[in-house]
Amino acid sequence: MRFKFNKKDKLKSKKQIEYLFENGKSIMAYPLLLKYCKAEFNDDAIVKTAVSVGKKQHKKAVDRNSIKRLIREVFRLNKPFYFNNLKTQYALMILYIGTEIPVFSSLNNSMKGLLEKFKTKIYEQD
């Protein structure tokens, strides 16, 4: 798996996102919340991911967009280390639930903790 976040890696289907929120499970590593569920995709993507930041905590679109860009970058850098050996396809939604604009280093540590928890949950199920 490469250090890219291509178009095929993005979760965009409204049906899949609705299914994810209705039937998905959650993992939290403050200030990040991960919703995930097994999915089937037509392409060869193992994981499709979407990122969301709440409008109530961050009123300005500029702030929301910068947080989303930062989360995508942190996810992109950590993705190969956690999803290389997966056989099952998953749909992921990463939600930012913090109230402050994050710094890269703290967000990176939170993402690593979140993905580590996800990895252990997945291997427990199999």
N, CA, C and O of each residue as an XYZ file, in Angstrom:
504
protein
N       0.851     -1.181      0.000
C       0.000      0.000      0.000
C       0.892      1.238      0.000
O       1.889      1.305      0.720
N       0.519      2.202     -0.811
C       1.346      3.382     -0.974
C       0.834      4.539     -0.118
O      -0.276      4.498      0.412
N       1.664      5.562      0.000
C       1.328      6.739      0.800
C       0.471      7.714     -0.003
O       0.772      8.907     -0.043
N      -0.588      7.228     -0.642
C      -1.452      8.100     -1.429
C      -2.866      8.040     -0.889
O      -3.265      7.067     -0.250
N      -3.608      9.085     -1.155
C      -5.025      9.128     -0.796
C      -5.770      9.479     -2.079
O      -6.187     10.619     -2.284
N      -5.928      8.468     -2.940
C      -6.522      8.651     -4.259
C      -8.031      8.812     -4.188
O      -8.641      8.711     -3.123
N      -8.607      9.062     -5.337
C     -10.054      9.185     -5.450
C     -10.737      7.872     -5.080
O     -11.809      7.881     -4.475
N     -10.127      6.748     -5.436
C     -10.733      5.449     -5.140
C     -10.709      5.128     -3.640
O     -11.422      4.229     -3.194
N      -9.910      5.840     -2.869
C      -9.821      5.624     -1.423
C     -10.826      6.463     -0.640
O     -10.915      6.333      0.581
N     -11.576      7.315     -1.316
C     -12.515      8.208     -0.644
C     -13.912      7.604     -0.621
O     -14.391      7.077     -1.625
N     -14.546      7.686      0.520
C     -15.913      7.205      0.677
C     -16.858      8.342      0.313
O     -16.904      9.364      0.999
N     -17.619      8.162     -0.777
C     -18.479      9.238     -1.251
C     -19.937      8.834     -1.385
O     -20.810      9.697     -1.478
N     -20.212      7.550     -1.395
C     -21.570      7.061     -1.615
C     -22.463      7.373     -0.416
O     -22.140      7.006      0.714
N     -23.581      8.049     -0.661
C     -24.509      8.394      0.427
C     -25.101      7.151      1.059
O     -25.304      7.107      2.272
N     -25.384      6.128      0.241
C     -25.931      4.879      0.767
C     -24.951      4.219      1.727
O     -25.341      3.759      2.800
N     -23.684      4.173      1.344
C     -22.681      3.558      2.213
C     -22.469      4.359      3.485
O     -22.258      3.782      4.552
N     -22.522      5.674      3.388
C     -22.352      6.512      4.575
C     -23.538      6.337      5.521
O     -23.348      6.248      6.734
N     -24.754      6.285      4.986
C     -25.930      6.051      5.824
C     -25.864      4.682      6.490
O     -26.161      4.545      7.677
N     -25.471      3.667      5.717
C     -25.333      2.313      6.270
C     -24.275      2.298      7.373
O     -24.442      1.633      8.395
N     -23.197      3.029      7.158
C     -22.112      3.108      8.134
C     -22.601      3.691      9.457
O     -22.259      3.180     10.524
N     -23.402      4.761      9.395
C     -23.897      5.375     10.625
C     -24.976      4.545     11.301
O     -25.113      4.588     12.523
N     -25.743      3.790     10.527
C     -26.792      2.961     11.118
C     -26.236      1.676     11.738
O     -26.653      1.278     12.826
N     -25.299      1.033     11.046
C     -24.849     -0.296     11.454
C     -23.388     -0.370     11.876
O     -22.926     -1.429     12.301
N     -22.660      0.721     11.767
C     -21.237      0.702     12.061
C     -20.925      0.715     13.546
O     -21.773      1.038     14.378
N     -19.696      0.360     13.855
C     -19.191      0.386     15.225
C     -18.276      1.594     15.379
O     -17.800      2.154     14.392
N     -18.033      1.993     16.632
C     -17.246      3.198     16.893
C     -16.029      2.905     17.756
O     -16.041      2.025     18.617
N     -14.990      3.665     17.496
C     -13.780      3.665     18.320
C     -13.413      5.123     18.523
O     -13.562      5.942     17.616
N     -12.929      5.446     19.728
C     -12.596      6.840     20.002
C     -11.193      6.968     20.573
O     -10.784      6.195     21.438
N     -10.473      7.951     20.077
C      -9.193      8.388     20.632
C      -9.246      9.905     20.527
O      -8.950     10.475     19.477
N      -9.624     10.551     21.623
C      -9.909     11.978     21.602
C      -8.782     12.743     20.942
O      -7.618     12.501     21.261
N      -9.078     13.638     20.053
C     -10.326     14.232     19.581
C     -10.901     13.577     18.322
O     -11.673     14.208     17.601
N     -10.536     12.318     18.049
C     -11.026     11.640     16.850
C     -11.988     10.517     17.204
O     -11.813      9.830     18.211
N     -12.991     10.339     16.380
C     -13.949      9.248     16.515
C     -13.983      8.532     15.174
O     -14.127      9.164     14.127
N     -13.851      7.208     15.208
C     -13.852      6.408     13.990
C     -15.087      5.535     13.956
O     -15.311      4.736     14.866
N     -15.896      5.681     12.906
C     -17.025      4.790     12.648
C     -16.566      3.854     11.543
O     -15.989      4.302     10.552
N     -16.818      2.553     11.702
C     -16.371      1.608     10.685
C     -17.361      0.463     10.536
O     -18.099      0.137     11.466
N     -17.365     -0.134      9.369
C     -18.135     -1.350      9.108
C     -17.548     -2.050      7.887
O     -16.854     -1.439      7.074
N     -17.839     -3.334      7.777
C     -17.405     -4.083      6.607
C     -18.221     -3.614      5.413
O     -19.390     -3.252      5.545
N     -17.592     -3.627      4.253
C     -18.266     -3.157      3.047
C     -17.769     -3.943      1.850
O     -16.773     -4.662      1.928
N     -18.474     -3.795      0.751
C     -18.045     -4.387     -0.508
C     -18.006     -3.283     -1.557
O     -18.999     -2.599     -1.807
N     -16.833     -3.130     -2.162
C     -16.632     -2.104     -3.172
C     -16.391     -2.764     -4.519
O     -15.891     -3.887     -4.586
N     -16.744     -2.071     -5.585
C     -16.544     -2.597     -6.930
C     -15.088     -2.523     -7.376
O     -14.643     -3.326     -8.196
N     -14.353     -1.564     -6.837
C     -12.941     -1.441     -7.208
C     -12.069     -2.215     -6.224
O     -12.585     -2.918     -5.356
N     -10.769     -2.089     -6.354
C      -9.845     -2.868     -5.534
C      -9.435     -2.174     -4.235
O      -8.464     -2.590     -3.602
N     -10.143     -1.142     -3.830
C      -9.809     -0.423     -2.593
C     -10.112     -1.303     -1.383
O     -11.181     -1.906     -1.297
N      -9.173     -1.371     -0.458
C      -9.368     -2.146      0.767
C     -10.134     -1.314      1.783
O     -11.014     -1.823      2.477
N      -9.796     -0.037      1.866
C     -10.427      0.870      2.826
C     -10.860      2.132      2.092
O     -10.081      2.723      1.344
N     -12.102      2.536      2.309
C     -12.572      3.829      1.806
C     -12.878      4.692      3.016
O     -13.517      4.243      3.968
N     -12.422      5.923      2.974
C     -12.480      6.790      4.143
C     -13.116      8.133      3.811
O     -12.914      8.688      2.730
N     -13.887      8.640      4.766
C     -14.436      9.995      4.688
C     -14.071     10.715      5.982
O     -13.868     10.082      7.018
N     -13.989     12.028      5.914
C     -13.610     12.846      7.069
C     -14.686     13.899      7.276
O     -15.186     14.486      6.316
N     -15.042     14.136      8.546
C     -16.061     15.126      8.854
C     -15.686     15.931     10.098
O     -15.120     15.404     11.056
N     -16.015     17.210     10.057
C     -15.807     18.108     11.199
C     -17.129     18.809     11.456
O     -17.744     19.343     10.533
N     -17.569     18.809     12.712
C     -18.863     19.378     13.068
C     -18.943     20.879     12.919
O     -17.991     21.605     13.203
N     -20.105     21.331     12.465
C     -20.332     22.756     12.263
C     -20.600     23.482     13.578
O     -20.358     24.685     13.684
N     -21.098     22.758     14.580
C     -21.385     23.407     15.861
C     -20.112     23.861     16.570
O     -20.068     24.947     17.147
N     -19.072     23.017     16.521
C     -17.822     23.368     17.210
C     -16.993     24.368     16.405
O     -16.328     25.232     16.977
N     -17.034     24.249     15.077
C     -16.205     25.104     14.218
C     -17.109     25.790     13.203
O     -17.460     25.218     12.171
N     -17.474     27.012     13.513
C     -18.437     27.758     12.710
C     -17.897     28.131     11.328
O     -18.631     28.104     10.340
N     -16.618     28.475     11.265
C     -16.034     28.957     10.017
C     -15.632     27.793      9.115
O     -14.979     26.847      9.555
N     -16.031     27.879      7.853
C     -15.703     26.840      6.882
C     -14.190     26.718      6.686
O     -13.676     25.632      6.420
N     -13.487     27.839      6.820
C     -12.035     27.827      6.680
C     -11.416     26.915      7.729
O     -10.515     26.136      7.420
N     -11.894     27.007      8.967
C     -11.377     26.165     10.047
C     -11.719     24.699      9.809
O     -10.863     23.829      9.970
N     -12.958     24.421      9.429
C     -13.380     23.034      9.168
C     -12.553     22.418      8.052
O     -12.103     21.278      8.162
N     -12.355     23.170      6.980
C     -11.596     22.644      5.850
C     -10.135     22.416      6.192
O      -9.548     21.432      5.742
N      -9.532     23.298      6.976
C      -8.129     23.099      7.354
C      -7.974     21.887      8.272
O      -6.987     21.158      8.176
N      -8.942     21.671      9.159
C      -8.907     20.497     10.036
C      -9.062     19.222      9.211
O      -8.365     18.236      9.451
N      -9.975     19.242      8.241
C     -10.174     18.070      7.387
C      -8.922     17.759      6.574
O      -8.549     16.595      6.429
N      -8.274     18.790      6.047
C      -7.032     18.580      5.293
C      -5.955     17.969      6.181
O      -5.227     17.070      5.760
N      -5.861     18.458      7.402
C      -4.877     17.948      8.343
C      -5.163     16.480      8.694
O      -4.238     15.671      8.759
N      -6.418     16.140      8.918
C      -6.787     14.762      9.245
C      -6.487     13.845      8.065
O      -5.952     12.752      8.255
N      -6.822     14.270      6.854
C      -6.536     13.454      5.672
C      -5.035     13.212      5.510
O      -4.609     12.113      5.155
N      -4.251     14.237      5.772
C      -2.797     14.099      5.647
C      -2.253     13.132      6.690
O      -1.418     12.285      6.369
N      -2.708     13.243      7.919
C      -2.261     12.338      8.978
C      -2.689     10.901      8.658
O      -1.921      9.961      8.864
N      -3.913     10.736      8.156
C      -4.389      9.405      7.781
C      -3.563      8.842      6.628
O      -3.192      7.668      6.641
N      -3.277      9.675      5.638
C      -2.501      9.253      4.473
C      -1.116      8.754      4.870
O      -0.623      7.770      4.319
N      -0.495      9.434      5.823
C       0.845      9.048      6.255
C       0.840      7.760      7.078
O       1.822      7.018      7.055
N      -0.233      7.480      7.799
C      -0.290      6.301      8.663
C      -0.955      5.090      8.019
O      -0.808      3.973      8.515
N      -1.675      5.290      6.936
C      -2.453      4.225      6.300
C      -1.641      2.976      5.951
O      -2.100      1.875      6.256
N      -0.466      3.080      5.332
C       0.254      1.857      4.945
C       0.663      0.981      6.126
O       0.791     -0.234      5.973
N       0.867      1.566      7.281
C       1.325      0.797      8.435
C       0.219     -0.023      9.082
O       0.510     -0.991      9.785
N      -1.031      0.335      8.863
C      -2.141     -0.327      9.546
C      -3.046     -1.137      8.616
O      -3.758     -2.026      9.084
N      -3.034     -0.854      7.327
C      -3.967     -1.517      6.422
C      -3.292     -2.387      5.369
O      -3.955     -2.815      4.423
N      -2.006     -2.661      5.499
C      -1.291     -3.448      4.509
C      -1.780     -4.888      4.407
O      -1.878     -5.420      3.301
N      -2.088     -5.528      5.526
C      -2.399     -6.950      5.528
C      -3.886     -7.257      5.592
O      -4.263     -8.406      5.822
N      -4.732     -6.266      5.397
C      -6.178     -6.506      5.460
C      -6.666     -7.228      4.214
O      -6.251     -6.919      3.098
N      -7.549     -8.189      4.419
C      -8.171     -8.905      3.305
C      -9.606     -8.416      3.092
O     -10.098     -8.404      1.963
N     -10.275     -8.014      4.173
C     -11.659     -7.567      4.117
C     -11.714     -6.075      3.816
O     -10.850     -5.316      4.254
N     -12.725     -5.658      3.072
C     -12.896     -4.247      2.751
C     -13.703     -3.567      3.854
O     -14.647     -4.145      4.391
N     -13.320     -2.327      4.187
C     -13.980     -1.570      5.241
C     -14.303     -0.164      4.767
O     -13.575      0.427      3.969
N     -15.408      0.357      5.275
C     -15.772      1.760      5.087
C     -15.502      2.464      6.411
O     -15.936      1.993      7.463
N     -14.793      3.583      6.370
C     -14.420      4.326      7.572
C     -14.916      5.764      7.476
O     -14.936      6.362      6.400
N     -15.314      6.301      8.619
C     -15.644      7.724      8.723
C     -14.891      8.250      9.930
O     -15.097      7.782     11.050
N     -14.022      9.218      9.704
C     -13.264      9.830     10.793
C     -13.924     11.153     11.126
O     -14.032     12.034     10.274
N     -14.367     11.289     12.372
C     -15.036     12.498     12.831
C     -14.133     13.233     13.814
O     -13.562     12.620     14.716
N     -14.007     14.521     13.644
C     -13.256     15.341     14.590
C     -14.246     15.925     15.584
O     -15.141     16.677     15.198
N     -14.095     15.585     16.868
C     -15.067     16.030     17.863
C     -14.469     17.029     18.852
O     -15.130     17.403     19.821
N     -13.251     17.459     18.626
C     -12.615     18.433     19.501
C     -13.140     19.838     19.245
O     -13.804     20.095     18.241
N     -12.834     20.736     20.162
C     -13.302     22.117     20.025
C     -12.205     23.074     19.578
O     -12.494     24.207     19.191
N     -10.960     22.639     19.624
C      -9.844     23.500     19.248
C      -9.276     23.068     17.907
O      -9.441     21.917     17.503
N      -8.619     23.970     17.224
C      -7.953     23.627     15.976
C      -6.684     22.855     16.338
O      -5.843     23.369     17.075
N      -6.535     21.626     15.827
C      -5.440     20.764     16.278
C      -4.090     21.122     15.664
O      -3.999     21.844     14.671
N      -3.058     20.593     16.289
C      -1.688     20.699     15.805
C      -1.337     19.343     15.199
O      -1.843     18.315     15.650
N      -0.486     19.332     14.195
C      -0.162     18.100     13.479
C       0.333     17.001     14.413
O      -0.119     15.860     14.307
N       1.244     17.317     15.318
C       1.851     16.280     16.164
C       0.825     15.618     17.088
O       0.831     14.397     17.239
N      -0.046     16.404     17.702
C      -1.051     15.812     18.587
C      -2.075     15.009     17.800
O      -2.521     13.956     18.254
N      -2.453     15.502     16.619
C      -3.397     14.779     15.773
C      -2.776     13.486     15.256
O      -3.466     12.475     15.133
N      -1.498     13.508     14.957
C      -0.797     12.308     14.502
C      -0.789     11.242     15.602
O      -1.014     10.064     15.324
N      -0.533     11.648     16.836
C      -0.542     10.701     17.952
C      -1.939     10.119     18.167
O      -2.081      8.922     18.417
N      -2.957     10.953     18.072
C      -4.334     10.475     18.219
C      -4.702      9.500     17.105
O      -5.356      8.487     17.351
N      -4.280      9.809     15.882
C      -4.581      8.934     14.747
C      -3.898      7.582     14.903
O      -4.495      6.546     14.608
N      -2.656      7.588     15.362
C      -1.950      6.323     15.580
C      -2.662      5.483     16.634
O      -2.812      4.273     16.462
N      -3.100      6.109     17.717
C      -3.845      5.390     18.746
C      -5.164      4.851     18.226
O      -5.551      3.727     18.543
N      -5.852      5.654     17.429
C      -7.131      5.259     16.853
C      -6.960      4.073     15.910
O      -7.721      3.109     15.987
N      -5.979      4.132     15.031
C      -5.760      3.047     14.078
C      -5.255      1.782     14.768
O      -5.538      0.672     14.318
N      -4.519      1.945     15.840
C      -4.062      0.785     16.619
C      -5.261      0.083     17.263
O      -5.347     -1.145     17.249
N      -6.181      0.862     17.824
C      -7.401      0.285     18.400
C      -8.225     -0.415     17.325
O      -8.756     -1.504     17.546
N      -8.327      0.223     16.156
C      -9.068     -0.376     15.046
C      -8.452     -1.708     14.637
O      -9.163     -2.686     14.404
N      -7.143     -1.735     14.553
C      -6.437     -2.953     14.144
C      -6.687     -4.096     15.136
O      -6.924     -5.231     14.725
N      -6.635     -3.801     16.432
C      -6.875     -4.851     17.426
C      -8.331     -5.316     17.396
O      -8.588     -6.509     17.556
N      -9.294     -4.404     17.194
C     -10.701     -4.789     17.102
C     -10.952     -5.703     15.899
O     -11.696     -6.679     15.991
N     -10.322     -5.372     14.779
C     -10.514     -6.148     13.561
C      -9.970     -7.559     13.722
O     -10.612     -8.527     13.314
N      -8.788     -7.676     14.317
C      -8.191     -9.011     14.469
C      -8.893     -9.823     15.542
O      -8.817    -11.051     15.514
N      -9.579     -9.181     16.494
C     -10.383     -9.911     17.466
C     -11.597    -10.550     16.794
O     -12.001    -11.658     17.146
N     -12.177     -9.831     15.815
C     -13.374    -10.328     15.140
C     -13.077    -11.508     14.235
O     -13.903    -12.411     14.104
N     -11.905    -11.515     13.607
C     -11.569    -12.599     12.656
C     -11.103    -13.847     13.317
O     -10.792    -14.826     12.639
